[in-house]
Amino acid sequence: MKINLKDETFHGTADAPWYDTQGKPIQAHGGQVQRFTVDGREKWYWIGEDKTYGYRPCGGIHMYSSDDLFHWKDEGIILRTMQSTDEFEDAYFQTLYGTCSSEEKEKIFVDLDQNNCVIERPKMLYNEKTGKYVIWFHADGRFPGCRGDYDKAKAGVAVCDSPTGAFRLLGTYKLNYHDDPNGDYGFDGWENRGSVRDMNLFLDTDQTAYIIYSSEGNRTTFISRLDDTYTALAVPKEKAEEGVDFTRNFIGGFREAHAMFLYRNKYYMINSGCTAWSPNPAGYAVADHPMGPWKDLGNPCVDEGKETTYDSQSTCVIPVDAGRGRYIYMGDRWREDDLGNSGYIWLPILFSPDGTIMLKKRENWNFTRFPDNATIIG
């Protein structure tokens, strides 16, 4: 894909709004940008949380598309939430869930109830074997018998034949856990083991897919293999073997906002601390395999503003041109009191010859200013 790098610049750390091609603020928070070829046409797709109405009502998952990473067309809400179970009779939801039983619909409604559900960190993969697009997201919120916004702590899965929807929710699930009743599960506790909060996906070059998620009261980062359909764990959680089917990483580190990428046969992960909506110093680590072990290399930010990752939190790393070392750090600039107007920060990832990386404070930057492989020191 050709990108016009001469006439366009990214806002970077400048506090500038980002609008779609209709002049409306882009609603794709906690999101991901990647490239797909659909009907013979290669485009970029940006998926994220719709915060039009703030924290609630939950706006669902929004999608935008672009030919050049700069101009984004609104593709609409691709996973819709609901106001009541009566909406199962509407044509849109009837097409998706018309064959479901009443009991199944009740479960679906709990996960899509816009006045009670929480849908965060949506990420998408394309499965070459099934021809399906698969979304995973942090599924949380209030449910019958519990009024806590983050007590459900599950992973949601939805599928579609197209990246632009409409996606059908398959369900929400607990995932892998450390099988030790005497272990430290943080505020989750043994009874709530397998909890999922901030999460991401990673697709390796051999088409093996992994889900990365915070668990054990956010104390630990789990990395689990998915099955060939990308819609479930490779091995059911009751039979999964720690160290083989999943790994526990950064134990006691309280990391979230995970973003994994591959560069020159090394796996990198950028993440953040756990300070709710407030920014904190990023961290990053390197490994020889997606499941680790990971070597913690500290904060990738190197100049003024590094203590808050330039007032952002990681959500994705975009491999614009991996062969030439052109990667973009994608972060959210959360506004707790006005989530719908939360901003975005995109910065070039700078690689040094020894494989370490840097993020620098830059406004209105352009890839043409950087050499191939983005190897910059100082």
LINCOR-V44672 format. One record per backbone hydrogen bond with DSSP energy under -1.0 kcal/mol. CO is the residue of the C=O (numbers start at 1). NH is the residue of the N-H. Records with the same first field share a line. If there is no record, write none. Layout:
CO=NH  NH
This chain:
3=5
10=365
11=14  364
14=16
18=26
20=23
24=20
29=49
32=47
34=45
36=43
38=41
41=38
43=36
44=66
45=34
46=64
47=32
48=62
49=29
50=59
51=54
60=50
61=78  79
62=48
63=75
64=46
65=73
66=44
72=21
73=65
76=63
78=167
79=61
82=114
84=87
85=88
86=89
87=90
90=94
91=95
92=96
93=97
94=98
97=100
101=105
102=106
103=107
104=108
105=109
106=110
107=111
108=112
109=113
112=82
113=116  117
114=58
116=142
118=140
120=138
123=136
125=134
127=131
132=127
133=160
134=125
135=158
136=123
137=156
138=120
139=154
140=118
143=146
146=143
149=141
153=196
154=139
155=173
156=137
157=170  171
158=135
159=168
160=133
162=165
168=159
171=157
173=155
178=180
180=183
185=188
190=193
194=175
198=214
200=212
202=210
204=207
208=204
209=226
210=202
211=224
212=200
213=222
214=197
215=220
216=219
219=253  254
220=215
221=249
222=213
223=247
224=211
225=234
227=230
232=227
236=239  240
241=244  245
245=225
246=243
247=223
249=221
250=253
256=272
259=270
261=268
263=266
266=263
267=287
268=261
269=285
270=259
271=283
272=256
275=278
283=271
284=297
285=269
286=295
287=267
289=292
295=286
298=284
300=359
303=306
305=308  310
306=309
308=312
313=332
316=330
318=320  328
321=324  326
322=325
324=373
326=321
327=349
328=318
329=347
330=315  316
331=345
332=313
333=343
335=338
338=341
339=342
343=333
345=331
347=329
350=358
352=355
356=352
358=350
359=302
362=13
365=10
366=369
367=370
371=374
374=351  376
